[in-house]
Amino acid sequence: MSHKKAGGSTALGRDSQGKRLGVKMSHGQKTKPGMIIVRQRGTKFHPGVGVRKGSDYTLYAIKEGTIYFSQKKSPDFTGKLRCKKIVSVK
């Protein structure tokens, strides 16, 4: 009989690297065109005035100014009012 467990491979032990998502600039900070404000998966934050959304849902500034975060109630696809987080540059 063997005295050691078989040294085969395991199905566990793999993990992907963090994607560094989240809010990169805060309310009241100065920004320049092209600076990233939020990296996200899906639209947790929606673009407002002076902000555009990239193909991977990244929000970035399109003009120089100050960042403002606000909330706005708007209907979802069922007609129910939901709060949306809006990011603007003024």
C-alpha positions in Angstrom: 0.0 0.0 0.0 1.1 3.5 -0.8 1.7 6.0 2.0 1.1 9.1 -0.1 -1.9 10.5 -1.8 -1.9 10.6 -5.6 -0.4 13.8 -6.8 -2.9 14.4 -9.6 -4.1 17.8 -10.8 -7.0 19.5 -9.0 -10.0 21.2 -10.5 -9.8 24.1 -8.0 -7.1 26.7 -7.5 -7.8 29.0 -10.5 -8.9 32.5 -10.2 -9.1 35.4 -12.7 -7.3 38.7 -12.0 -9.3 41.7 -10.7 -10.5 44.1 -13.4 -10.0 47.3 -11.5 -13.6 48.4 -11.9 -15.3 51.3 -10.0 -15.5 55.0 -9.6 -12.1 56.6 -10.6 -13.0 60.3 -9.9 -15.1 61.8 -7.2 -17.8 64.5 -7.0 -16.3 68.0 -7.4 -13.0 66.9 -9.0 -11.7 68.7 -12.0 -11.5 66.7 -15.2 -10.0 67.1 -18.7 -11.4 65.6 -22.0 -10.8 61.8 -22.2 -10.3 61.2 -18.5 -12.1 58.1 -17.2 -14.7 58.7 -14.5 -16.2 55.2 -14.0 -15.3 51.8 -15.1 -18.2 49.4 -14.9 -20.0 46.3 -16.2 -23.4 47.4 -17.4 -24.9 50.8 -16.7 -24.8 51.3 -12.9 -24.0 54.9 -13.7 -25.5 56.7 -16.7 -23.9 59.5 -18.7 -25.1 63.0 -18.4 -24.0 66.4 -19.9 -20.4 66.3 -20.9 -20.0 62.6 -20.4 -20.0 59.7 -23.0 -20.2 55.9 -22.6 -17.6 53.7 -24.2 -18.2 50.2 -25.7 -17.4 48.5 -22.4 -19.7 50.9 -20.5 -16.8 53.1 -19.3 -17.9 56.7 -18.6 -15.4 59.3 -19.7 -15.4 63.1 -19.9 -15.7 64.9 -23.3 -15.0 68.4 -22.0 -13.1 70.2 -19.3 -15.0 70.9 -16.1 -16.1 69.6 -12.7 -17.7 66.2 -12.1 -21.2 66.1 -10.6 -23.0 62.9 -9.4 -26.8 63.1 -9.2 -29.9 60.9 -9.1 -32.9 61.1 -11.4 -36.1 59.1 -11.2 -37.1 57.6 -14.6 -39.4 54.8 -15.6 -38.0 51.4 -16.3 -39.3 49.0 -19.0 -42.3 48.1 -16.8 -43.2 51.7 -16.2 -42.1 51.6 -12.5 -40.0 54.7 -11.4 -36.4 53.8 -10.5 -33.6 56.0 -9.3 -30.7 56.3 -11.9 -27.3 57.6 -11.0 -26.2 60.3 -13.4 -22.6 61.5 -13.9 -22.2 65.0 -15.5 -19.3 67.4 -16.2 -20.2 71.1 -15.9 
